């Protein structure tokens, strides 16, 4: 059930990125700056909503906030490494993007489930339902 919630919350984060990014571009902002701002804001949305609704963790921002940033940076770098390696192997660009797209969500779920939002002995079954 947690993985299903993670997927749908991920769509919210992606939607926030698209809405913010396009709004900034349409207002005349340079695409790179719009991307950076949209990424930062959508990551804040993603962190807050994943923490609250997917992993159902209250508080612990000082621990989990930095972990989320570290995990996200590691995932992005790993994804970039995958793309770069596939490009050096002369894999077709469209297939590289497919591999990249298929890599990130499950890798992100695993890292966030087993490290970022890990709360010790609390499991989904015995954590409070909200």
Secondary structure as UniProt FT lines:
FT   HELIX           2..26
FT   TURN            27..28
FT   HELIX           31..49
FT   HELIX           50..54
FT   HELIX           61..88
FT   TURN            89..90
FT   HELIX           93..111
FT   HELIX           112..116
FT   TURN            124..126
//
